[in-house]
Amino acid sequence: QVHLVESGGGLVQPGGSLRLSCAASGFTFGTHAMAWYRQAPGKHHEFVAWISEAGSGTTYGASVRGRFTISRDNAQNTLFLQMDNLQPADTAVYYCQRVKDNYRGQGTQVTVSS
């Protein structure tokens, strides 16, 4: 059974950093492109970042480009999102998602506030 479990969210001040993790199980992680999405209250799902199967290719949403970094460790079946210079507009629930079928985890809350 496929499982994606996000962790690492929390409360951080503007300008701060967080590192999200997504532990994958139940499928061959290294053969799937993965992505991070987020959803703020009252807003649509927003694309954050994408990474290729081997991690050699990445793409970012315009609002996070230059501040966020997606990476993966296929030996540990884990996806990461390093988030720097966080701003209040980054407040949302963050989800890791398998690109092939949009399967996603339960999400982790990130709140940026002073």
N, C-alpha and C positions, 0 to 999 in steps of 0.2 A: 504494500500500500504506500502510495506517495505521501510524503510528509515534508513540509517546509515550515521551519520554526524560526521566526525572527526574534532577535534580542538586541539589547544595547541602547534602546531608547531611554528617554528621561527628560528632565528639566535642565536647561542650560541657558546661560545669559547670552545676549547678543554678542557676536564676535567669538563665541566659544566653539568647541569642537565635540563631535561624537563619532563613534565608530559602530555602525550596525553590523550584525552578523546574521546569516541565514543558514541554518543547518539543514541539509537535504538528506533524505533517505527514501528507500523504496524504488529507486530508479538509478540508471547509470548517469550520474551527475555530469561527468566530463564529456558526454555526448550531446549535451543540451545547451543552447544559448539561454542566458538568464537575464533578468532585468529587475530593476527597482521602480516601483510606482509609489505615489503618495496620494492621499485624499484628505483635504482639509474640510472642516465642517461646512456644509452647504455648497461644496464645490465638487466638480467632476474629478474622476481619477486622472492624475497627471503623470505623464512619463517623466522619469528622473534619469535613468541611465540603463544602458544595455552593454552586455559583454558577450563575446563569441565563446564557442565551446572551449577553446584552448586558452582563452584570455588574451589573445593577440590583438583583438579588435574591440574598440569601445566607442560608444556614442552617448552624448549627454543632452538633456533638455536645456533649452536656452537659459532658463532661470537659474540653473545650478552649474553651468559650464564654468570651469576655472576655480570652483570652490569645492566640488565633490569629486571623489575618485572611486570608481567601481573596480573591484578586483575579485579574484577567486583562487581557492586552493583546491584543486581537483583531488589531491591525495587525501584531503580532510573533508571532502564533500561540503565545502563551505563557501558561501558568497559573502562579500563584504561591501560596505559603503562607508568610506571615510568622508565625513562632512566637516568642513572647516568654514570659518567666518559665517557661522549660522546667524540668520536674521529672523525676526518674528514671522515673516511671510513663509518661512520654512516649516512652521508649525503644522503638523499633519500626522496621520497614521501612515507609516511606511510599510510597504509590502514587498516581499521578494516574489518573483513570478517566473514560472517556466514559460519561455516564449512560445514553444510549439503549440500549447493548448491553453495558455493563460491561467494555468493552475497556480494559485497563490496561497500563501500562508495566512495566519490570523492577523498579522501586522504587529507593529510596535509603535507606541506613541512617542513622538518627539515634540516637545514644547520649548519654544524659545521665548523667553520673557525675562525682563529685569525685575 
